[in-house]
Amino acid sequence: MAVTVTFLSAFHDLTGSKKLFFVKGKRLDQIIDELESRIPGLKEKLLDSDGKLHPAYQVIRTKGNTQGVCSKLDCPIGDGDEIVIIPRICGG
């Protein structure tokens, strides 16, 4: 199952400014595990101390014209899906 993962404005220090990765997995946690093997230190930043997605980042899953937010690690990922990891923008 091929999945495209794109990092937008996040983790450039870990990825060496590489933004696009191709991985395999059926759930978000499997995708993150494979990315961690290629990008050591990613899980430490992407997950909080409880092992959940850190609130500072948002994971968006896209397939065709359908988009959705993956808020849990057991979020199902389908063949051909695109995952985009972005920092949440806050301020006032």
N, C-alpha and C positions, 0 to 999 in steps of 0.2 A: 504494500500500500504506500504509494508515494504522496508525500505532503510537502508543500513549499512553505518555508517559514521566513518571514521578512521582519527585520528589526528596524524600526523607524525611530531615530533619535534616542536609542537606548542601547546600552552595553557595548558601545564602540571601543571602550577600553579593553573589553574581554575578547571581542571578535576581530580586533585588528582592523576595524572599520569595514569589515565584510558585512553586508546587509542581508544576503540571501543564502539560505541553506535548504538542502533537500534531504528529508528524513523519512523514516517509516514509523508507523504506530497507529493504533486504533482508538487511543484515548490521549488526552492532553498530557497526563502524567508520563506516558510512554514516550511521547514526543520530547518532553523536557528531559527525560533520562538520556535519550539519544543525543540531544543537544549538549547535555552536560559532558558526555564523553568526548565531544569535539571542542567544547568551550568550557574548560574547567573554571569553576567559580560562579557559573550562571545560576545554578539552583540557590546558592547562598543569597544572591541578590533578588531573584525572581520570586522566591518563597519567603514567607514570614517565619517567625520563630515557632509557630504552630504547624508549619508544613503546608499552609494554604497559600494561594496566590497573594503576593504582597499588594496591598491596596494602592501603592504608587504606580502600578502597571495595569494595563488592560490588554486582554487577549481577544482578538476579533477573528472569527472563523468565517471564511467566505467560500462559497461554491456557486459558480455561475452568478446569478443575480440575487442570491440569498446571502444575507449577512446575519451573524449573531455573535453575542458576547459569550465567551467561555469564562464562567465565574468559578467553576470547580474543576479540580484535577481529573475527575472522572468524565469530563465532557467528551462525548463521542466525536471522533474525527474520521471523516470518510476519505476514500481514495480520490485524489485530485483536489482535495480541499486546500485552501490557502490560509495560513495562520499569520496574523500580523501582531507583533508585540510592540506596544507603544506606552510611553509614560503618560499618566493622567496629568492633565494640565489644570492647575489650581491657582487661584490668586484672587486678588481683589483690588 
